[in-house]
Amino acid sequence: MAAHGRRVGVPAPARYTVLALGFAAFPLLALIGVRFAEPLFLALVAGAVALADRDDVDLKTAAAAGALAGLAALSRTIGACAVAAIPVSLWLRGRRRSAVVAAGIGVAVAAPWAVWVALRAGDIDPRLANYTPYAQVVGQTGLAPVLQGLVTLRALWPIPELLLPRLPAWGFMPLAALVAGLLIFGGVVSFRRAPAFVATVTLYLLISTVWPFAPHRFVWIVVPWLGLLLAAGWLRLWGFGRAARTVAVLVAATVAVGYLPREALSLTQRRFARPAERISQSFRVLTASIGAEVPADAVIASEDEALIHLYTGRRSVPSHLFRWQGIATAPLPGEEAVRYWCDVGVTHLALTGPGGPVGEIVADLEQRPDTAVTPLFRITNGPALYRFRCPG
């Protein structure tokens, strides 16, 4: 990414500094710590755009770029931005045959999985909102969040929130608009020399903007790239004269005051590791107990069903059921969650703590006379494991 970043027009010292700060940004470190797919996605897309932006793109290079883009779409569906943007950038450069090859290979890699999901979509229980196809998600949220995101350019705002100090709205909003404007300007001035990179990041942010979900998780993994574009815009602004330099100094000063102290605290106190540590603290107890004491044919309902399955080998399903509601979620009624647990044959409930919608359901079940839940262990304000049977 640093080598490819030369095309953005940022000198080496600034380029390496920006990338180092971006990769050490505490939201990105927190995202990596909880083992999401984003790091693999970034590596694949970085390789794809670096190949596609080369001056000597031949058919072999285009095929490799398309293959990496297709793999990125398999790691995260939003990787389709690279499958689409890379051929478009090659076409605009006059590399028509390379564009066709890149598009063909990218689609060939990603399409089988997309087709399989489309054919199997009807087999997915509609109560599992985080497993249903994206079209069903948009169907639940409606078009209002999509249009709102498009109007407000929602995906650009996490960057000012990360970089700027906490200010009243009257001070924060103009500075945030300035930072967002510099980011866009950096993309515009970098497009000629790095069209695949800029087109892919632009389409990625556009999808994140219209997607009816808070965009922060989507934005954090591309923070190093956005830092490069922001640096490119800032350097070009610096060259516009004394007034522009005053604005550039203002931006740099507010970023230094806002971002650097928070970043220093996060790194020195390891605050970025807290989300992963909180998850591990509860599940270390739960997985050990399930692995040692729960029958091999058990079905566990848990807040992180994938983790339970991977660490214990037991079949697992979500315990928390919800519906999309705008850019947020709302839990399904407790009786509907219990009905789902019964439908799929749940035998045990694993809780990371007493609170939340699932904790409330379990507390209600404990009050019933038919002993639908039997505690196997409970740690005060910590994890708990219950044996479950359908209420009579």
C-alpha positions as CSV (number, residue, x, y, z in Angstrom):
1,M,0.0,0.0,0.0
2,A,2.9,2.4,0.7
3,A,4.5,1.6,-2.7
4,H,1.2,2.1,-4.5
5,G,0.6,5.2,-2.5
6,R,3.3,7.0,-4.5
7,R,0.6,7.4,-7.2
8,V,-1.5,9.5,-4.8
9,G,1.2,12.2,-4.9
10,V,2.2,12.2,-1.2
11,P,6.0,12.3,-0.6
12,A,7.5,9.3,1.1
13,P,7.9,10.7,4.7
14,A,4.4,12.0,4.8
15,R,3.1,8.8,3.1
16,Y,4.7,6.4,5.6
17,T,3.7,8.6,8.6
18,V,0.0,8.8,7.4
19,L,-0.1,5.0,6.8
20,A,1.5,4.3,10.2
21,L,-1.0,6.5,12.0
22,G,-3.8,4.9,10.0
23,F,-2.9,1.3,10.7
24,A,-2.3,2.2,14.4
25,A,-5.7,4.0,14.6
26,F,-7.5,2.6,17.7
27,P,-10.8,1.8,15.9
28,L,-8.9,-0.2,13.3
29,L,-6.9,-2.0,16.0
30,A,-10.2,-2.8,17.8
31,L,-11.7,-4.2,14.6
32,I,-8.7,-6.4,14.0
33,G,-8.7,-7.6,17.6
34,V,-12.2,-9.1,17.3
35,R,-11.2,-11.2,14.3
36,F,-13.5,-9.8,11.6
37,A,-12.9,-10.4,7.9
38,E,-11.9,-6.8,7.2
39,P,-8.1,-7.2,7.3
40,L,-8.2,-10.0,4.7
41,F,-10.6,-7.9,2.6
42,L,-8.2,-4.9,2.8
43,A,-5.2,-7.0,1.8
44,L,-7.0,-8.4,-1.2
45,V,-8.4,-5.1,-2.4
46,A,-5.0,-3.4,-1.9
47,G,-3.4,-6.0,-4.2
48,A,-6.1,-5.7,-6.8
49,V,-5.9,-1.9,-7.1
50,A,-2.1,-1.9,-7.0
51,L,-2.1,-4.2,-10.0
52,A,-4.8,-2.4,-11.9
53,D,-3.1,1.0,-11.5
54,R,0.2,-0.1,-13.0
55,D,1.3,1.7,-16.1
56,D,2.0,-1.5,-18.0
57,V,-1.3,-3.4,-17.3
58,D,-1.4,-6.4,-19.7
59,L,-4.0,-9.1,-19.8
60,K,-2.2,-11.3,-17.3
61,T,-2.0,-8.4,-14.8
62,A,-5.7,-7.5,-15.4
63,A,-6.7,-11.2,-14.8
64,A,-4.8,-11.2,-11.5
65,A,-6.4,-7.9,-10.4
66,G,-9.8,-9.3,-11.3
67,A,-9.1,-12.5,-9.4
68,L,-8.1,-10.6,-6.2
69,A,-11.2,-8.4,-6.5
70,G,-13.4,-11.5,-6.8
71,L,-11.7,-13.0,-3.7
72,A,-12.3,-9.7,-1.9
73,A,-16.0,-10.0,-2.7
74,L,-15.9,-13.5,-1.2
75,S,-14.3,-12.2,2.0
76,R,-16.9,-9.4,2.3
77,T,-19.8,-8.9,-0.1
78,I,-18.9,-5.2,-0.3
79,G,-15.8,-6.3,-2.2
80,A,-18.0,-6.1,-5.2
81,C,-16.9,-2.5,-5.3
82,A,-13.5,-3.7,-6.6
83,V,-15.1,-6.1,-9.0
84,A,-17.0,-3.2,-10.6
85,A,-14.6,-0.3,-10.1
86,I,-11.4,-1.9,-11.4
87,P,-12.7,-2.7,-14.9
88,V,-14.3,0.7,-15.1
89,S,-11.0,2.4,-14.3
90,L,-9.2,0.3,-16.9
91,W,-11.8,1.1,-19.5
92,L,-11.5,4.8,-18.8
93,R,-7.7,4.5,-19.4
94,G,-8.4,3.0,-22.8
95,R,-7.4,-0.5,-21.7
96,R,-10.6,-2.1,-23.1
97,R,-9.4,-5.7,-23.4
98,S,-7.9,-5.6,-19.9
99,A,-11.1,-4.2,-18.5
100,V,-13.1,-7.0,-20.0
101,V,-10.7,-9.6,-18.7
102,A,-10.6,-8.1,-15.2
103,A,-14.4,-8.0,-15.1
104,G,-14.8,-11.5,-16.4
105,I,-12.4,-13.0,-14.0
106,G,-13.8,-11.0,-11.0
107,V,-17.3,-12.1,-11.8
108,A,-16.3,-15.7,-12.4
109,V,-14.6,-15.9,-9.0
110,A,-17.5,-14.2,-7.0
111,A,-20.6,-15.2,-9.0
112,P,-20.9,-18.9,-7.9
113,W,-21.2,-18.0,-4.3
114,A,-23.7,-15.2,-5.1
115,V,-25.8,-17.6,-7.2
116,W,-25.7,-20.2,-4.5
117,V,-26.9,-17.7,-1.9
118,A,-29.7,-16.5,-4.1
119,L,-30.9,-20.0,-4.8
120,R,-30.8,-20.9,-1.0
121,A,-32.2,-17.6,0.3
122,G,-35.6,-19.2,0.8
123,D,-34.1,-21.8,3.1
124,I,-33.0,-19.2,5.6
125,D,-35.3,-18.7,8.6
126,P,-36.6,-15.1,8.1
127,R,-36.3,-14.6,11.9
128,L,-32.5,-14.6,11.5
129,A,-32.1,-11.0,10.4
130,N,-28.3,-11.1,10.3
131,Y,-28.3,-14.1,8.0
132,T,-31.0,-13.1,5.5
133,P,-30.0,-11.7,2.1
134,Y,-29.3,-8.0,1.8
135,A,-32.5,-7.4,-0.2
136,Q,-34.5,-8.5,2.8
137,V,-32.6,-6.2,5.1
138,V,-33.5,-3.2,2.8
139,G,-37.1,-4.5,2.8
140,Q,-37.2,-4.3,6.6
141,T,-35.5,-0.9,6.9
142,G,-37.3,0.8,4.0
143,L,-35.8,3.4,1.7
144,A,-35.8,6.2,4.2
145,P,-32.4,5.3,5.8
146,V,-30.9,4.8,2.3
147,L,-32.0,8.2,1.1
148,Q,-30.9,9.8,4.3
149,G,-27.5,8.3,4.0
150,L,-27.2,9.6,0.4
151,V,-28.2,13.1,1.3
152,T,-25.9,13.3,4.4
153,L,-23.0,11.4,2.9
154,R,-23.1,9.3,6.0
155,A,-19.9,7.3,5.4
156,L,-17.7,10.4,5.4
157,W,-18.6,11.5,9.0
158,P,-16.7,8.9,11.0
159,I,-13.4,10.4,9.8
160,P,-14.1,13.9,11.3
161,E,-15.4,12.2,14.4
162,L,-12.2,10.3,14.7
163,L,-9.8,13.1,14.0
164,L,-11.4,16.3,15.5
165,P,-11.6,17.3,19.1
166,R,-15.0,17.3,20.9
167,L,-16.5,20.7,20.1
168,P,-19.9,22.3,20.2
169,A,-21.9,21.7,17.0
170,W,-21.3,25.3,15.8
171,G,-17.5,24.6,15.8
172,F,-17.4,20.9,14.9
173,M,-19.7,21.0,11.9
174,P,-17.6,23.5,9.8
175,L,-14.4,21.7,10.6
176,A,-16.0,18.3,9.8
177,A,-17.2,19.7,6.5
178,L,-13.7,21.0,5.8
179,V,-12.1,17.6,6.6
180,A,-14.7,15.8,4.4
181,G,-14.1,18.3,1.6
182,L,-10.3,17.7,1.8
183,L,-10.9,14.0,1.6
184,I,-13.1,14.3,-1.5
185,F,-10.6,16.8,-3.0
186,G,-7.7,14.4,-2.4
187,G,-9.6,11.7,-4.3
188,V,-10.3,14.1,-7.2
189,V,-6.6,15.1,-7.5
190,S,-5.4,11.5,-7.2
191,F,-7.8,10.0,-9.7
192,R,-5.6,10.5,-12.8
193,R,-2.6,8.6,-11.5
194,A,-4.5,6.0,-9.3
195,P,-7.9,5.6,-11.0
196,A,-8.5,2.0,-9.8
197,F,-7.7,3.0,-6.2
198,V,-9.9,6.1,-6.2
199,A,-12.8,4.5,-8.0
200,T,-12.8,1.5,-5.7
201,V,-12.6,3.6,-2.5
202,T,-15.3,5.9,-3.9
203,L,-17.7,3.1,-4.7
204,Y,-16.9,1.5,-1.3
205,L,-17.9,4.7,0.5
206,L,-21.0,5.1,-1.7
207,I,-22.2,1.7,-0.8
208,S,-21.5,2.3,2.9
209,T,-23.4,5.6,2.6
210,V,-26.6,4.2,1.2
211,W,-26.5,0.9,3.2
212,P,-29.0,1.3,6.0
213,F,-26.5,0.6,8.8
214,A,-24.2,2.7,10.9
215,P,-21.1,3.0,8.6
216,H,-18.3,3.2,11.2
217,R,-17.3,-0.5,11.0
218,F,-17.1,-0.2,7.2
219,V,-15.0,3.0,7.4
220,W,-12.4,2.0,10.0
221,I,-10.7,-0.7,7.9
222,V,-10.0,1.8,5.1
223,V,-8.7,4.5,7.4
224,P,-5.1,4.2,6.1
225,W,-6.3,4.8,2.6
226,L,-8.5,7.7,3.6
227,G,-5.6,9.2,5.4
228,L,-3.6,9.1,2.2
229,L,-6.4,10.9,0.3
230,L,-6.7,13.4,3.1
231,A,-3.0,14.1,3.0
232,A,-3.1,14.4,-0.8
233,G,-5.9,17.0,-0.5
234,W,-4.1,18.8,2.3
235,L,-0.8,19.1,0.3
236,R,-2.6,20.4,-2.7
237,L,-4.4,22.9,-0.6
238,W,-1.1,24.1,0.8
239,G,0.1,25.0,-2.6
240,F,-2.8,27.4,-3.3
241,G,-1.4,30.5,-1.5
242,R,-1.3,32.2,1.9
243,A,-5.1,32.0,2.7
244,A,-5.2,28.3,1.8
245,R,-2.1,27.6,3.9
246,T,-3.9,29.3,6.9
247,V,-6.8,26.9,6.4
248,A,-4.4,23.9,6.0
249,V,-2.6,24.9,9.3
250,L,-6.0,25.1,11.1
251,V,-6.9,21.6,9.9
252,A,-3.6,20.2,10.9
253,A,-3.8,21.8,14.3
254,T,-7.3,20.6,15.1
255,V,-6.4,17.1,14.0
256,A,-3.3,17.1,16.2
257,V,-5.3,18.3,19.2
258,G,-8.2,15.9,18.6
259,Y,-6.7,12.7,17.3
260,L,-3.2,12.4,18.8
261,P,-4.1,12.5,22.5
262,R,-6.9,9.9,22.1
263,E,-4.6,7.8,20.0
264,A,-1.8,8.0,22.6
265,L,-4.2,7.1,25.4
266,S,-5.5,4.1,23.5
267,L,-2.1,2.8,22.7
268,T,-0.5,3.4,26.1
269,Q,-3.5,2.0,28.0
270,R,-4.4,-0.6,25.5
271,R,-8.0,0.7,25.2
272,F,-8.2,-0.6,21.7
273,A,-8.0,-4.2,23.1
274,R,-10.9,-3.8,25.4
275,P,-13.7,-5.0,23.0
276,A,-11.8,-8.3,22.3
277,E,-10.9,-8.7,26.0
278,R,-14.6,-8.3,27.0
279,I,-15.7,-10.9,24.5
280,S,-12.9,-13.3,25.5
281,Q,-13.5,-12.9,29.2
282,S,-17.0,-14.3,29.1
283,F,-16.6,-16.8,26.3
284,R,-13.4,-18.3,27.8
285,V,-15.6,-19.5,30.6
286,L,-18.5,-20.5,28.5
287,T,-16.5,-22.5,25.8
288,A,-14.6,-24.4,28.5
289,S,-17.8,-25.4,30.3
290,I,-19.7,-26.3,27.1
291,G,-16.7,-28.3,25.7
292,A,-16.3,-30.3,29.0
293,E,-19.9,-30.7,30.2
294,V,-22.4,-30.3,27.4
295,P,-23.4,-33.4,25.3
296,A,-21.9,-33.5,21.8
297,D,-25.4,-33.4,20.2
298,A,-26.5,-30.3,22.1
299,V,-27.8,-27.2,20.4
300,I,-26.5,-24.0,22.0
301,A,-28.3,-20.6,21.7
302,S,-25.7,-17.9,22.2
303,E,-25.0,-14.3,21.6
304,D,-22.1,-15.3,19.4
305,E,-23.1,-18.5,17.8
306,A,-20.1,-18.7,15.4
307,L,-17.6,-18.5,18.2
308,I,-19.4,-21.2,20.2
309,H,-19.4,-23.5,17.2
310,L,-15.8,-22.9,16.3
311,Y,-14.4,-23.4,19.8
312,T,-16.6,-26.2,21.0
313,G,-17.8,-28.1,17.9
314,R,-21.4,-27.9,19.2
315,R,-24.2,-26.8,16.9
316,S,-25.2,-23.3,17.8
317,V,-27.8,-20.7,16.8
318,P,-28.4,-17.0,17.6
319,S,-30.0,-16.3,21.0
320,H,-30.7,-12.7,20.2
321,L,-33.3,-12.2,17.4
322,F,-34.0,-8.8,16.0
323,R,-35.5,-6.8,13.2
324,W,-33.8,-3.9,11.4
325,Q,-35.3,-0.6,12.3
326,G,-33.8,2.2,10.3
327,I,-30.1,2.2,10.9
328,A,-30.6,0.4,14.3
329,T,-32.2,-2.8,15.4
330,A,-35.1,-3.8,17.7
331,P,-35.3,-7.1,19.5
332,L,-38.1,-9.5,18.6
333,P,-40.7,-10.2,21.4
334,G,-39.5,-12.7,23.9
335,E,-42.2,-15.2,23.1
336,E,-41.0,-15.2,19.4
337,A,-37.4,-15.9,20.5
338,V,-38.5,-18.8,22.7
339,R,-40.6,-20.2,19.8
340,Y,-37.6,-20.0,17.6
341,W,-35.4,-21.8,20.2
342,C,-38.1,-24.6,20.4
343,D,-38.4,-24.8,16.6
344,V,-34.6,-25.4,16.1
345,G,-34.2,-27.8,19.0
346,V,-32.2,-25.6,21.4
347,T,-31.0,-27.6,24.5
348,H,-28.8,-25.0,26.2
349,L,-28.7,-21.2,26.5
350,A,-25.3,-19.4,26.9
351,L,-25.3,-15.8,28.2
352,T,-22.4,-13.5,28.5
353,G,-24.2,-11.5,31.2
354,P,-27.5,-10.9,32.9
355,G,-28.5,-7.8,31.0
356,G,-29.9,-7.3,27.5
357,P,-32.9,-8.7,25.7
358,V,-31.8,-12.4,26.1
359,G,-31.1,-11.9,29.8
360,E,-34.6,-10.5,30.2
361,I,-36.2,-13.5,28.5
362,V,-34.2,-15.9,30.6
363,A,-35.2,-14.0,33.8
364,D,-38.9,-14.3,32.7
365,L,-38.5,-18.0,32.0
366,E,-37.0,-18.6,35.5
367,Q,-40.2,-17.2,37.0
368,R,-42.3,-19.9,35.3
369,P,-43.4,-23.0,37.3
370,D,-42.5,-25.4,34.5
371,T,-38.7,-25.0,34.8
372,A,-38.1,-24.1,31.1
373,V,-34.5,-23.1,32.1
374,T,-32.2,-24.7,34.7
375,P,-29.0,-22.9,35.6
376,L,-25.9,-25.0,35.2
377,F,-23.7,-22.2,36.5
378,R,-24.1,-18.4,36.9
379,I,-21.4,-15.9,37.7
380,T,-22.7,-12.6,39.3
381,N,-22.8,-10.0,36.6
382,G,-21.0,-12.4,34.3
383,P,-21.6,-15.4,32.0
384,A,-24.2,-18.1,32.7
385,L,-25.1,-21.4,31.1
386,Y,-28.7,-22.9,31.3
387,R,-30.3,-26.1,30.3
388,F,-33.4,-25.3,28.2
389,R,-36.5,-27.1,27.4
390,C,-39.6,-25.8,25.6
391,P,-42.2,-24.3,28.0
392,G,-45.2,-26.5,28.5
